[in-house]
Structures are given as structure tokens and as C-alpha cells.
Amino acid sequence: MNRKYLRPKDEIKSSLKVSTIEGSWWAVMYGTVETYFSAFFEHLRYSSYEISVLMTFPVFFGAIFQNLSQNFHKILKSRKRLITILKLMQTLTIPIIFYVGYSGGNYLLLISFICIYYAIAISQMAPWTSWMGYLVPGRLRGKYFGNRSQVVRVFMLISSLIAGSILNAYNNNEAMTGFAIIFLVGMLANIGSTFYITKQFEPSEDVIDENVVIGNEDSLEHKLKKFIAYDSISEFAFSISGPLMMIYWIRDLNFSYIEIAVLLNVSQLVGLFSLRYWGSKIDQNGTISTIRWSSLAIGIFPLFWILILFLPAQLRLASSLVVASLAALMFSGRALAMDNRLYEHMNGKNMIKTTSRRVFYKGLFIFVGGFLGGTLTRTEFIDLGQHAFFNNHIHIVFATSAVFRILVWGLYLGKSKIKI
């Protein structure tokens, strides 16, 4: 074996530790910025439909734009350099988004900069996945990503709880000050994430061959099509209701910012402490079992959110904590298993191209799902009349999401022989 293809174990081991630190800084940015985007839009008094578009169209736009990441990678010849540049650009968009909202919240201008933000953020996914696919040995992926995700989630949890407390400390007349503080923290955290990205080991471009053919190319392509199709259509079903959850908590369940912060963080804490368990189980039993049963459970959660509104007001927060925690538990296991399933298909090769395809189709279907959910909230499309159970439009959205989730599960995972 040529010496340049020997894996530098010490550098890789050190880099994996640094990656966890980098991810922790990124988590602080996510917990203080992206977690509260929908609350920011709600403060600007946009409608449910407008917020659904704001939360989903930029993801679709970013999914289209990120296809260019392959071209940028070819020019720069370095995943590290590409991700560093993108992270710095992403950091600069955060104060611009805040300023647009602060100066009057022009909807078209805001959605334009949110699109830029997500285009830059999503473009980092493919080169990062390719990079980590080389660094993490196949036999340890479940354990490593489970442990890394657990640490990252701790920082995400703490930062989002602090951000919620900051927002809660300001009344409605001073809410913009609260958003200014948490967005500033997010900017600084993303700079910290960028710094640690530069400290990670990057192998030679000759080592990670993005054009290598793995086994039977036709068979692999067929498997990937099924995997990406299931991944995308299930995201469509999730995103019908997902972008409206924060709105439902604020407008219908009347939760305060601090209650929302508690709800988000307690549920994420459950998902957090499950990651080591999920990682070990995935390494032991494979990915399919986790994907199958967690996806089935996820299918019925929207119905629970409908029921919560009919409970006495004093029970709503406690019930929401239970439902949100169970949802976070299932989503954590599913997400970890889905990422590992992709690595199983690709064996760490062709990851930029394949991840770009996955992100593109997910972005497309997330937008379509979010657009459908937002449309269902518009009174001119559905007259609720005297319905006792579906007494607001978001309940219609939740029911629709649940139906699609179960249908997708039955189509791809309901049979004994699963091929994704």
C-alpha cells in the first residue's frame, strides 16, 4: 500500500475530539438563533401561512443552491477551506436578518436573507458528511455519532434554555432587545465553530475519491433512489405540521417564552440521553429496525397535540412535555439511524454527490409539505363550521400530517421486507 493512503490514526483521533468541540459551538448558535426563528417571525406578526413559507421555502432554496457545493469544492480543493468560508458567510447573515426585522420586517426582504442563510448553511452539509465519512471508522459510526450528538445536544439544550429566559425577561415592547442579545450570542458561537473547523485534520484530496465506483453501481443507484425517496417523502409528511408547532404553542396553548424554552429543552434532554443507547443499538442490530419502529411512533404524535388543547389549562404544559419528550426520543433514534443507513450504502465514498442529492430532494419536499400546511391554515380554503374536534385550522394541519406519516410508513416500512 502506498504510504499516502495509510490512515494517520493519531491525527484522526485528535480530529474527532475537536469535531465534538466544534459541534458544541455550532449547537450554541443553533440553540440561540435557528431555534427561535419562528418565534422571531411570530413577534413580527406574520400569519401562519407566511411563517410556514418562511420556515420551508428557504430550506428548498438552500437545497437547490447547495448543489453548487461540488463545484466550489473542485475550485478550492479543500473541504476545510470550503466549510470555513461558508461558516463565516453564514455568521454575517445573522445580524442582517435581525436588522431587517428590527427596521420594519419587510416580508420579501426578510425571506430573501433567510434564503441566503439556509443556502449557506445547507451547502456545508455535503462536504462535512464526506469529510466525517472518512474520519470515522465504519464499525464505530453509530457509537461515535451517538456520543457526539449527545454532547452537542447538551450545549443546544443549555443555550436554547438561556435564550428563552432572555426573551422572557423582556416584555413585548422590548422583545427586540432580547432577540438582539440571543442573535449576537449565536454569531459569536458560530465564529467559535469556525475556529475549531480549522483545527481538524483534513486528508489529502487523493484519499477521499468522490468518483470511485463501489461494487455494483446499478444496484447501488437503485438502493439510493429508494432511500432518498423514502427520506424525502417522509420529510414532506413531517413538515406539514412541523413549522407550525411554535405558533401552536404560542397562539393556541398560550405558552410563554420561558414555558416554550422548558418544553424544548426537557424534550431535547430526553432525546439527548437516548443517543448513546440508540448508537449502541444501531451498531448491534443495524439501522432498519430503529428506522421502522421509531417512524411508526412518529406517525401518531400530531394527534396527541390536537388532544392537548382539550385538556384543562393547568395540564397542558405537563402533557406537552410528555408528548414532546417522546417525539424527541423517536426523532433522535430515527435521525441517527437514517444518517448511518446512508453511510452503509456509500461506505464513505461519493458522499458529496450523494448527500447533495439527498439534501436537494429533502428540501423540495419540506417546502411542499410546509406550503401545504400553511395553505390549510388559511380560512378561505377550509370552513371549520361547527366542528367539535377540529376547532382550529392547525388541528386540520396536524391530522393531515398524521395521515401522510402513516401512509408513508405503510408504503416503505410496513412490509416485512424493507428496502431503503
C-alpha positions, -999 to +999 in steps of 0.1 A: +000+000+000+013+034-009+022+054+022-001+083+014-031+060+018-022+050+054-047+064+078-029+087+104-047+073+135-034+099+160-044+128+138-078+113+131-084+105+168-075+141+178-097+155+150-127+135+161-124+151+196-120+186+180-151+179+159-171+174+191-159+207+204-167+224+171-202+208+171-208+222+206-201+257+194-224+252+164-251+239+189-250+272+208-255+291+175-284+268+166-300+270+201-299+308+202-307+316+165-324+289+144-344+275+173-361+310+178-365+319+141-402+310+142-407+330+175-389+360+158-414+357+129-443+354+153-431+386+170-432+404+137-469+394+134-467+373+103-496+350+096-494+312+100-492+309+062-464+334+059-445+317+087-448+283+071-434+297+039-406+315+058-397+282+076-398+259+045-391+278+012-356+289+023-348+253+030-359+244-005-339+273-019-308+262+001-313+227-012-311+239-048-281+262-041-261+236-023-258+215-055-231+240-064-210+229-034-194+203-056-183+230-080-169+251-051-151+221-037-135+214-071-122+250-072-110+252-036-097+216-035-104+215+003-134+207+024-119+226+053-115+257+033-149+255+018-167+250+051-147+277+068-157+303+041-193+292+043-194+294+081-180+330+080-206+340+054-234+324+075-223+344+105-226+376+086-262+369+076-274+367+112-272+405+120-287+413+086-318+391+093-322+408+127-318+443+112-345+436+085-369+425+112-360+454+135-363+480+108-399+471+099-399+434+089-403+438+052-415+403+043-399+399+009-366+413+021-366+390+051-374+359+032-346+368+008-320+369+035-334+338+052-329+321+019-293+332+017-288+320+053-301+285+046-283+283+012-250+289+030-259+266+060-271+237+039-241+239+015-219+229+044-237+195+048-223+176+018-186+184+023-189+179+061-206+145+057-179+134+032-151+146+055-166+128+085-173+097+065-135+093+060-126+102+096-150+078+114-144+041+111-174+022+098-176-001+128-178+028+152-201+052+134-232+045+155-213+049+187-192+079+177-221+099+162-243+090+191-218+103+216-210+134+196-247+142+191-252+137+229-226+163+237-238+187+210-274+184+223-263+193+258-250+227+245-280+231+223-303+225+252-285+249+276-282+277+250-318+275+239-330+275+276-309+306+283-322+322+251-357+315+261-350+330+296-336+361+279-366+366+257-389+360+287-371+387+306-382+414+282-418+424+277-435+428+243-423+463+239-386+453+245-387+419+228-364+431+200-337+437+226-340+401+237-337+389+201-306+412+196-289+396+226-295+359+216-286+365+179-254+382+190-245+351+211-253+330+181-229+350+159-201+346+184-207+309+188-206+304+150-172+321+149-161+296+176-174+268+155-154+281+125-122+283+145-124+247+155-132+236+120-098+250+110-082+228+137-095+195+123-073+171+103-082+171+066-068+142+045-054+146+010-079+150-018-064+118-033-075+098-003-113+106-004-121+097-040-155+111-047-157+094-081-149+059-071-174+031-081-185+010-052-195-026-060-224-029-085-231+007-095-265-001-109-275-019-077-262+009-055-281+035-076-313+016-071-308+014-034-300+050-031-331+060-051-353+041-027-335+055+004-337+091-009-373+087-020-384+075+015-363+101+032-378+129+012-414+118+013-413+113+050-399+148+054-428+160+034-452+144+059-433+158+089-431+193+076-468+197+070-471+204+107-435+209+119-431+246+110-463+255+129-455+239+162-441+270+178-470+290+165-494+265+181-477+267+214-478+305+215-512+312+199-534+282+209-518+268+241-508+302+253-473+292+265-449+320+275-413+321+261-399+305+293-425+277+291-415+271+255-379+271+265-386+245+292-407+224+267-380+225+241-352+217+265-368+190+286-378+171+254-344+175+239-329+163+271-348+130+267-336+128+231-301+137+242-297+109+268-311+084+244-284+089+218-258+066+234-285+039+236-295+044+200-259+044+188-252+011+206-283-005+193-277+006+158-242-009+159-256-041+174-288-046+154-284-025+123-303+006+112-335-008+097-352-019+130-347+016+145-359+034+114-390+012+112-404+014+147-394+050+155-411+061+123-443+043+132-444+061+166-436+095+150-467+090+128-492+094+156-477+123+176-497+150+157-529+135+170-517+139+206-511+176+200-548+180+190-559+163+222-538+185+244-559+216+235-590+200+251-573+194+284-576+218+314-552+247+311-532+235+341-525+202+325-514+214+291-477+221+298-472+188+316-489+169+288-469+188+262-437+179+280-446+142+278-456+143+241-426+164+231-402+142+250-415+110+234-413+127+200-377+138+206-368+103+217-381+088+185-368+115+162-333+112+177-332+075+171-346+078+136-322+106+126-292+088+138-303+056+121-310+074+088-276+090+087-259+057+094-280+040+068-266+064+042-231+056+053-239+019+049-249+025+013-219+046+004-192+032+026-178+067+030-174+073-008-191+096-033-205+114-002-206+150-016-226+140-046-249+117-028-255+140+002-262+168-023-289+147-039-304+138-006-304+174+007-320+187-026-349+163-026-355+167+012-355+205+007-380+202-021-404+180-001-400+200+031-411+231+012-441+213-004-451+199+030-448+233+047-466+251+019-495+226+022-496+230+059-496+268+056-523+267+030-545+246+052-544+274+079-560+299+055-596+304+063-607+309+027-597+273+019-614+254+048-646+264+066-644+247+100-681+254+107-692+238+140-666+210+141-661+200+177-627+182+173-611+202+146-619+236+160-590+254+145-570+252+113-538+240+129-557+209+140-566+202+104-528+205+096-519+181+124-545+155+112-533+158+076-497+153+087-506+122+108-524+106+078-494+112+055-469+099+080-488+066+084-493+063+047-456+068+040-447+043+068-470+017+053-456+022+018-419+019+027-417+002+061-449-017+067-439-048+048-417-075+063-391-070+035-378-034+037-356-019+011-344+016+018 
